[in-house]
Amino acid sequence: MEIVNTHVAKREDKQLLVVTHLSQYLDYVTGFGGLIVPLLIWFTTKDKVHAMDEHGKAVINFQLSLLAYICIGIPCILLLGLGFLIIGFAAVLGLIMPAVNAIKANNGEAPSYFGTFKFLS
């Protein structure tokens, strides 16, 4: 019987955590890269980089929450323009929160996205 060491030392990589948060801005360039790129970074490095699992889940939860806000907001446009407020709220969050959490990641703090639903825990 072979014994395998399952405890691999994780490396500290604050720059990759910052890139993970800032990669959400790809939504403004490609329209969908802000979800796919952080998902790929998180999925490939969550076991290798310290705190990547926590930051990656926060980014994915935030992106899915923004998608939910937009999907709810579009039909609500017909209801007295309420959808414009919801989509505006999502746009402001999508612009501000990645930068705030990139700074937190660089300082070694835990991420906290306002208005995020917990899809992954």
N, CA and C atoms as a LAMMPS dump frame, in Angstrom:
ITEM: TIMESTEP
0
ITEM: NUMBER OF ATOMS
363
ITEM: BOX BOUNDS ff ff ff
-5.0000000000000000e+02 5.0000000000000000e+02
-5.0000000000000000e+02 5.0000000000000000e+02
-5.0000000000000000e+02 5.0000000000000000e+02
ITEM: ATOMS id mol type element x y z
1 1 1 N 0.837 -1.17 0
2 1 2 C 0 0 0
3 1 3 C 0.885 1.237 0
4 2 1 N 0.486 2.189 -0.802
5 2 2 C 1.258 3.41 -0.962
6 2 3 C 0.575 4.55 -0.211
7 3 1 N 1.343 5.301 0.554
8 3 2 C 0.82 6.439 1.3
9 3 3 C 1.149 7.707 0.522
10 4 1 N 0.128 8.495 0.272
11 4 2 C 0.301 9.724 -0.488
12 4 3 C 0.042 10.907 0.433
13 5 1 N 0.932 11.874 0.386
14 5 2 C 0.773 13.079 1.184
15 5 3 C -0.227 13.997 0.49
16 6 1 N -1.358 14.227 1.123
17 6 2 C -2.388 15.083 0.534
18 6 3 C -2.257 16.53 0.955
19 7 1 N -1.357 16.83 1.874
20 7 2 C -1.164 18.198 2.338
21 7 3 C -0.015 18.832 1.567
22 8 1 N -0.367 19.598 0.569
23 8 2 C 0.619 20.301 -0.231
24 8 3 C 0.642 21.752 0.236
25 9 1 N 1.839 22.282 0.426
26 9 2 C 1.959 23.659 0.878
27 9 3 C 1.463 24.605 -0.21
28 10 1 N 0.558 25.497 0.178
29 10 2 C 0.036 26.474 -0.764
30 10 3 C 0.943 27.687 -0.782
31 11 1 N 1.109 28.257 -1.951
32 11 2 C 1.964 29.44 -2.066
33 11 3 C 1.138 30.703 -1.867
34 12 1 N 1.783 31.731 -1.423
35 12 2 C 1.154 33.038 -1.22
36 12 3 C 1.326 33.83 -2.513
37 13 1 N 0.23 34.214 -3.164
38 13 2 C 0.301 34.929 -4.434
39 13 3 C -0.773 36.014 -4.463
40 14 1 N -0.44 37.161 -3.868
41 14 2 C -1.398 38.257 -3.803
42 14 3 C -1.683 38.84 -5.181
43 15 1 N -0.683 38.806 -6.067
44 15 2 C -0.878 39.365 -7.401
45 15 3 C -1.93 38.58 -8.178
46 16 1 N -1.942 37.266 -8.038
47 16 2 C -2.935 36.456 -8.725
48 16 3 C -4.331 36.71 -8.149
49 17 1 N -4.417 36.927 -6.854
50 17 2 C -5.704 37.276 -6.245
51 17 3 C -6.214 38.614 -6.785
52 18 1 N -5.307 39.578 -6.923
53 18 2 C -5.682 40.886 -7.463
54 18 3 C -6.132 40.746 -8.915
55 19 1 N -5.398 39.966 -9.7
56 19 2 C -5.766 39.747 -11.107
57 19 3 C -7.128 39.063 -11.207
58 20 1 N -7.396 38.148 -10.298
59 20 2 C -8.694 37.469 -10.301
60 20 3 C -9.831 38.468 -10.108
61 21 1 N -9.656 39.396 -9.18
62 21 2 C -10.694 40.406 -8.954
63 21 3 C -10.788 41.377 -10.135
64 22 1 N -9.653 41.815 -10.66
65 22 2 C -9.674 42.794 -11.739
66 22 3 C -10.095 42.191 -13.079
67 23 1 N -9.998 40.874 -13.219
68 23 2 C -10.412 40.241 -14.475
69 23 3 C -11.92 40.348 -14.706
70 24 1 N -12.65 40.743 -13.687
71 24 2 C -14.088 40.946 -13.845
72 24 3 C -14.397 42.102 -14.785
73 25 1 N -13.44 43 -14.977
74 25 2 C -13.64 44.12 -15.89
75 25 3 C -13.665 43.683 -17.349
76 26 1 N -13.359 42.424 -17.617
77 26 2 C -13.476 41.916 -18.982
78 26 3 C -14.92 41.93 -19.469
79 27 1 N -15.869 42.014 -18.551
80 27 2 C -17.274 42.141 -18.947
81 27 3 C -17.488 43.376 -19.814
82 28 1 N -16.776 44.44 -19.53
83 28 2 C -16.942 45.671 -20.278
84 28 3 C -16.288 45.593 -21.653
85 29 1 N -15.368 44.641 -21.851
86 29 2 C -14.693 44.481 -23.133
87 29 3 C -15.353 43.391 -23.97
88 30 1 N -15.567 42.218 -23.365
89 30 2 C -16.083 41.08 -24.12
90 30 3 C -17.546 40.783 -23.855
91 31 1 N -18.076 41.222 -22.736
92 31 2 C -19.463 40.959 -22.409
93 31 3 C -19.67 39.732 -21.548
94 32 1 N -18.739 38.802 -21.559
95 32 2 C -18.899 37.569 -20.781
96 32 3 C -17.599 37.12 -20.118
97 33 1 N -16.48 37.715 -20.438
98 33 2 C -15.186 37.288 -19.9
99 33 3 C -15.037 37.507 -18.413
100 34 1 N -15.827 38.398 -17.85
101 34 2 C -15.753 38.68 -16.423
102 34 3 C -16.234 37.541 -15.557
103 35 1 N -16.9 36.578 -16.133
104 35 2 C -17.304 35.38 -15.398
105 35 3 C -16.395 34.206 -15.74
106 36 1 N -16.054 34.06 -16.993
107 36 2 C -15.299 32.887 -17.438
108 36 3 C -13.845 32.922 -16.966
109 37 1 N -13.18 34.059 -17.106
110 37 2 C -11.762 34.137 -16.731
111 37 3 C -11.552 33.925 -15.234
112 38 1 N -12.302 34.624 -14.336
113 38 2 C -12.117 34.326 -12.906
114 38 3 C -12.475 32.883 -12.554
115 39 1 N -13.468 32.318 -13.245
116 39 2 C -13.839 30.928 -13.013
117 39 3 C -12.685 29.992 -13.359
118 40 1 N -12.024 30.243 -14.479
119 40 2 C -10.872 29.421 -14.871
120 40 3 C -9.702 29.598 -13.906
121 41 1 N -9.431 30.848 -13.51
122 41 2 C -8.334 31.093 -12.561
123 41 3 C -8.624 30.397 -11.245
124 42 1 N -9.839 30.545 -10.746
125 42 2 C -10.201 29.927 -9.469
126 42 3 C -10.136 28.409 -9.558
127 43 1 N -10.704 27.86 -10.614
128 43 2 C -10.775 26.403 -10.737
129 43 3 C -9.392 25.769 -10.865
130 44 1 N -8.462 26.43 -11.534
131 44 2 C -7.136 25.834 -11.748
132 44 3 C -6.167 26.073 -10.597
133 45 1 N -6.41 27.097 -9.763
134 45 2 C -5.428 27.417 -8.723
135 45 3 C -5.978 27.381 -7.304
136 46 1 N -7.215 26.934 -7.113
137 46 2 C -7.799 26.974 -5.764
138 46 3 C -7.076 26.074 -4.776
139 47 1 N -6.422 25.02 -5.236
140 47 2 C -5.692 24.129 -4.338
141 47 3 C -4.215 24.483 -4.228
142 48 1 N -3.751 25.449 -5.028
143 48 2 C -2.327 25.775 -5.054
144 48 3 C -1.984 27.112 -4.413
145 49 1 N -2.944 28.029 -4.399
146 49 2 C -2.688 29.381 -3.901
147 49 3 C -3.489 29.61 -2.627
148 50 1 N -2.807 30.126 -1.614
149 50 2 C -3.442 30.418 -0.331
150 50 3 C -4.525 31.482 -0.528
151 51 1 N -5.718 31.25 -0.006
152 51 2 C -6.891 32.141 -0.018
153 51 3 C -7.56 32.25 -1.385
154 52 1 N -7.106 31.495 -2.376
155 52 2 C -7.741 31.57 -3.697
156 52 3 C -9.158 31.007 -3.664
157 53 1 N -9.377 29.968 -2.864
158 53 2 C -10.715 29.381 -2.813
159 53 3 C -11.729 30.404 -2.309
160 54 1 N -11.367 31.129 -1.258
161 54 2 C -12.267 32.136 -0.69
162 54 3 C -12.508 33.29 -1.669
163 55 1 N -11.432 33.81 -2.263
164 55 2 C -11.556 34.929 -3.188
165 55 3 C -12.257 34.51 -4.475
166 56 1 N -11.941 33.336 -4.981
167 56 2 C -12.56 32.856 -6.207
168 56 3 C -14.054 32.659 -6.055
169 57 1 N -14.466 32.065 -4.937
170 57 2 C -15.9 31.883 -4.69
171 57 3 C -16.607 33.229 -4.561
172 58 1 N -15.955 34.197 -3.94
173 58 2 C -16.558 35.519 -3.8
174 58 3 C -16.747 36.174 -5.17
175 59 1 N -15.76 36.03 -6.041
176 59 2 C -15.854 36.624 -7.379
177 59 3 C -16.955 35.944 -8.187
178 60 1 N -17.011 34.623 -8.151
179 60 2 C -18.028 33.889 -8.91
180 60 3 C -19.422 34.205 -8.37
181 61 1 N -19.568 34.248 -7.056
182 61 2 C -20.862 34.62 -6.468
183 61 3 C -21.276 36.029 -6.895
184 62 1 N -20.321 36.937 -6.931
185 62 2 C -20.618 38.314 -7.328
186 62 3 C -21.045 38.379 -8.793
187 63 1 N -20.323 37.68 -9.657
188 63 2 C -20.667 37.704 -11.078
189 63 3 C -22.036 37.072 -11.333
190 64 1 N -22.332 35.983 -10.647
191 64 2 C -23.65 35.362 -10.799
192 64 3 C -24.751 36.26 -10.231
193 65 1 N -24.453 36.991 -9.167
194 65 2 C -25.424 37.935 -8.607
195 65 3 C -25.697 39.077 -9.577
196 66 1 N -24.646 39.593 -10.224
197 66 2 C -24.844 40.644 -11.222
198 66 3 C -25.704 40.141 -12.373
199 67 1 N -25.446 38.914 -12.794
200 67 2 C -26.248 38.307 -13.854
201 67 3 C -27.706 38.177 -13.423
202 68 1 N -27.932 37.803 -12.178
203 68 2 C -29.301 37.7 -11.657
204 68 3 C -29.966 39.065 -11.612
205 69 1 N -29.239 40.101 -11.178
206 69 2 C -29.804 41.449 -11.151
207 69 3 C -30.208 41.896 -12.555
208 70 1 N -29.384 41.607 -13.532
209 70 2 C -29.696 42.014 -14.895
210 70 3 C -30.887 41.229 -15.437
211 71 1 N -30.923 39.927 -15.159
212 71 2 C -32.057 39.108 -15.62
213 71 3 C -33.368 39.519 -14.956
214 72 1 N -33.304 39.991 -13.732
215 72 2 C -34.497 40.49 -13.05
216 72 3 C -34.84 41.9 -13.538
217 73 1 N -33.815 42.697 -13.794
218 73 2 C -34.023 44.087 -14.166
219 73 3 C -34.619 44.289 -15.543
220 74 1 N -34.276 43.443 -16.491
221 74 2 C -34.777 43.624 -17.857
222 74 3 C -36.301 43.527 -17.924
223 75 1 N -36.932 42.502 -17.349
224 75 2 C -38.402 42.5 -17.382
225 75 3 C -39.025 43.609 -16.533
226 76 1 N -38.306 44.045 -15.509
227 76 2 C -38.85 45.087 -14.63
228 76 3 C -38.834 46.471 -15.278
229 77 1 N -38.209 46.603 -16.436
230 77 2 C -38.24 47.886 -17.139
231 77 3 C -39.672 48.249 -17.502
232 78 1 N -40.479 47.239 -17.754
233 78 2 C -41.882 47.486 -18.096
234 78 3 C -42.7 47.965 -16.901
235 79 1 N -42.197 47.725 -15.69
236 79 2 C -42.917 48.13 -14.48
237 79 3 C -42.437 49.509 -14.025
238 80 1 N -42.95 50.537 -14.678
239 80 2 C -42.657 51.925 -14.315
240 80 3 C -41.165 52.252 -14.31
241 81 1 N -40.392 51.565 -15.114
242 81 2 C -38.969 51.859 -15.214
243 81 3 C -38.139 51.369 -14.049
244 82 1 N -38.722 50.519 -13.219
245 82 2 C -37.992 50.007 -12.057
246 82 3 C -36.745 49.231 -12.475
247 83 1 N -36.796 48.623 -13.632
248 83 2 C -35.661 47.848 -14.122
249 83 3 C -34.431 48.693 -14.371
250 84 1 N -34.645 49.968 -14.758
251 84 2 C -33.498 50.854 -14.967
252 84 3 C -32.737 51.069 -13.664
253 85 1 N -33.456 51.145 -12.562
254 85 2 C -32.8 51.295 -11.256
255 85 3 C -32.025 50.038 -10.886
256 86 1 N -32.609 48.88 -11.146
257 86 2 C -31.939 47.616 -10.821
258 86 3 C -30.691 47.441 -11.672
259 87 1 N -30.799 47.719 -12.961
260 87 2 C -29.644 47.579 -13.849
261 87 3 C -28.589 48.63 -13.518
262 88 1 N -29.017 49.834 -13.164
263 88 2 C -28.067 50.866 -12.738
264 88 3 C -27.331 50.471 -11.466
265 89 1 N -28.065 49.88 -10.527
266 89 2 C -27.461 49.378 -9.294
267 89 3 C -26.411 48.312 -9.611
268 90 1 N -26.746 47.399 -10.517
269 90 2 C -25.802 46.345 -10.9
270 90 3 C -24.584 46.932 -11.603
271 91 1 N -24.799 47.949 -12.43
272 91 2 C -23.679 48.568 -13.143
273 91 3 C -22.721 49.268 -12.179
274 92 1 N -23.272 49.969 -11.204
275 92 2 C -22.427 50.654 -10.22
276 92 3 C -21.653 49.637 -9.38
277 93 1 N -22.345 48.587 -8.931
278 93 2 C -21.653 47.541 -8.172
279 93 3 C -20.561 46.885 -9.008
280 94 1 N -20.868 46.596 -10.272
281 94 2 C -19.898 45.939 -11.149
282 94 3 C -18.697 46.793 -11.454
283 95 1 N -18.835 48.099 -11.305
284 95 2 C -17.723 49.001 -11.559
285 95 3 C -16.858 49.23 -10.323
286 96 1 N -17.485 49.311 -9.165
287 96 2 C -16.767 49.695 -7.948
288 96 3 C -16.212 48.492 -7.174
289 97 1 N -17.012 47.476 -6.989
290 97 2 C -16.647 46.383 -6.085
291 97 3 C -15.407 45.583 -6.496
292 98 1 N -15.16 45.305 -7.776
293 98 2 C -13.921 44.591 -8.102
294 98 3 C -12.659 45.353 -7.703
295 99 1 N -12.663 46.673 -7.882
296 99 2 C -11.491 47.466 -7.505
297 99 3 C -11.304 47.477 -5.99
298 100 1 N -12.394 47.628 -5.247
299 100 2 C -12.317 47.638 -3.787
300 100 3 C -11.758 46.301 -3.282
301 101 1 N -12.251 45.21 -3.843
302 101 2 C -11.797 43.901 -3.379
303 101 3 C -10.418 43.529 -3.899
304 102 1 N -9.989 44.107 -5.001
305 102 2 C -8.607 43.909 -5.455
306 102 3 C -7.647 44.564 -4.473
307 103 1 N -8.005 45.736 -3.977
308 103 2 C -7.18 46.406 -2.963
309 103 3 C -7.163 45.591 -1.678
310 104 1 N -8.335 45.047 -1.294
311 104 2 C -8.383 44.202 -0.1
312 104 3 C -7.516 42.958 -0.275
313 105 1 N -7.541 42.355 -1.45
314 105 2 C -6.732 41.162 -1.697
315 105 3 C -5.252 41.496 -1.619
316 106 1 N -4.862 42.66 -2.117
317 106 2 C -3.466 43.065 -2.054
318 106 3 C -3.017 43.319 -0.623
319 107 1 N -3.945 43.741 0.234
320 107 2 C -3.634 43.976 1.646
321 107 3 C -3.772 42.728 2.501
322 108 1 N -4.168 41.618 1.898
323 108 2 C -4.298 40.366 2.628
324 108 3 C -5.602 40.224 3.382
325 109 1 N -6.605 41.024 3.039
326 109 2 C -7.9 40.979 3.715
327 109 3 C -8.864 40.058 2.967
328 110 1 N -9.913 39.648 3.655
329 110 2 C -10.932 38.79 3.047
330 110 3 C -11.836 39.625 2.137
331 111 1 N -12.339 39.029 1.063
332 111 2 C -13.219 39.78 0.159
333 111 3 C -14.617 39.952 0.741
334 112 1 N -15.253 41.058 0.383
335 112 2 C -16.641 41.279 0.79
336 112 3 C -17.327 42.082 -0.311
337 113 1 N -18.21 41.427 -1.017
338 113 2 C -18.96 42.058 -2.095
339 113 3 C -20.351 42.394 -1.589
340 114 1 N -20.735 43.657 -1.738
341 114 2 C -22.058 44.121 -1.314
342 114 3 C -23.112 43.607 -2.287
343 115 1 N -24.246 43.172 -1.771
344 115 2 C -25.371 42.75 -2.601
345 115 3 C -25.181 41.429 -3.302
346 116 1 N -24.374 40.558 -2.731
347 116 2 C -24.07 39.283 -3.383
348 116 3 C -24.898 38.16 -2.775
349 117 1 N -25.457 37.336 -3.654
350 117 2 C -26.135 36.123 -3.23
351 117 3 C -25.122 34.999 -3.107
352 118 1 N -25.311 34.09 -2.163
353 118 2 C -24.401 32.971 -1.963
354 118 3 C -24.831 31.789 -2.847
355 119 1 N -24.224 31.682 -4.017
356 119 2 C -24.456 30.534 -4.874
357 119 3 C -23.48 29.413 -4.503
358 120 1 N -22.23 29.795 -4.278
359 120 2 C -21.197 28.846 -3.826
360 120 3 C -20.848 29.178 -2.388
361 121 1 N -20.676 28.161 -1.571
362 121 2 C -20.309 28.453 -0.177
363 121 3 C -19.032 27.75 0.205
